[in-house]
Amino acid sequence: MPIDEYIEHRLRRFLAVTLLMLAASLLGLGQIANALKAKGRAQRAPAPAAGPAS
């Protein structure tokens, strides 16, 4: 494999992995934001009657 093909292959793989990790991190941030929103809504809601802890 010529060196330029090797470099191109490595660059394409690097970009693919980078985009995949970026997408995964954005999905993770979205889940964290949703969890924080749900937690905030739960804190603003009136406290439920005392019962067994879940």
C-alpha positions as CSV (number, residue, x, y, z in Angstrom):
1,M,0.0,0.0,0.0
2,P,1.5,3.3,-1.0
3,I,2.1,5.8,1.8
4,D,-0.4,8.3,0.5
5,E,-3.2,5.6,0.4
6,Y,-2.1,4.6,4.0
7,I,-2.3,8.3,5.2
8,E,-5.7,8.7,3.5
9,H,-7.0,5.5,5.0
10,R,-5.8,6.6,8.5
11,L,-7.3,10.1,8.1
12,R,-10.7,8.7,7.0
13,R,-10.7,6.3,9.9
14,F,-9.7,9.1,12.3
15,L,-12.5,11.3,11.0
16,A,-15.1,8.5,11.2
17,V,-14.1,7.7,14.8
18,T,-14.1,11.4,15.7
19,L,-17.6,11.9,14.3
20,L,-18.8,8.8,16.0
21,M,-17.5,10.0,19.4
22,L,-18.9,13.5,18.8
23,A,-22.3,12.0,18.1
24,A,-22.1,9.8,21.2
25,S,-21.1,12.8,23.4
26,L,-23.9,14.9,22.1
27,L,-26.4,12.1,22.8
28,G,-24.9,11.8,26.3
29,L,-25.2,15.5,26.9
30,G,-28.8,15.4,25.7
31,Q,-29.6,12.6,28.2
32,I,-27.9,14.5,31.0
33,A,-29.9,17.6,30.2
34,N,-33.1,15.6,30.1
35,A,-32.3,14.0,33.5
36,L,-31.5,17.4,35.0
37,K,-34.8,18.8,33.6
38,A,-36.7,15.9,35.1
39,K,-34.9,16.4,38.4
40,G,-35.8,20.1,38.4
41,R,-39.5,19.3,37.7
42,A,-39.5,16.7,40.5
43,Q,-38.1,19.3,42.9
44,R,-40.7,21.9,42.0
45,A,-43.6,19.4,42.3
46,P,-45.2,19.1,45.7
47,A,-43.6,16.4,47.9
48,P,-45.4,13.1,47.7
49,A,-47.0,11.6,50.8
50,A,-44.6,9.7,53.0
51,G,-44.3,6.1,51.8
52,P,-41.8,3.4,51.3
53,A,-38.6,4.7,49.7
54,S,-38.2,3.5,46.1
